[in-house]
């Protein structure tokens, strides 16, 4: 994905914040695996325990 447009804004309000992609850090990553992990982490951070996240994927 071309991240050039992010050079013209302040992502998250931070000046000079550089954007990246997961596939720049880990090659051959599976989007399904990443989405499950991110959903699990968001639910943990928000202290949501009554949702079975895997039902939504």
Secondary structure, 3 states (H helix, E strand, C coil): CCCHHHHHCCHHHCCCCCCCCHHHHCCCCCHHHHHHHHHHHHHHHCCCCCCCHHHHC
